[in-house]
């Protein structure tokens, strides 16, 4: 699957996803550091990538207003390994059909 990671998602999550065979792009690769949440959301939409963020409130509002390729809100945990494991469990459980065009929490 194709993912787009927001500024607030730790780089370790990108490594975990890439290591599991997913195509990962980050905001820092695609946009300026000062990019707004709306610009980040639109970049994910334009690239047809599932957006992964820890910023629940702002992105939930955007996802409810418009069509999108998918949104995953990553819940902060004690370790990056625990966060990555939760995300991989979600991907495994939901599959592409459960993630695409939906809002999920990991």
Secondary structure, DSSP 4 states (H G I P E B T S, - for coil): -EEEE-TTS-HHHHHHHHHTT-EEEEHHHHS-TT--HHHHHHHHHHTT-EEEES-HHHHHHHHHHS--S-EEEPPP-SSHHHHHHHHHHHHHHHHHHHHTTSEEE-
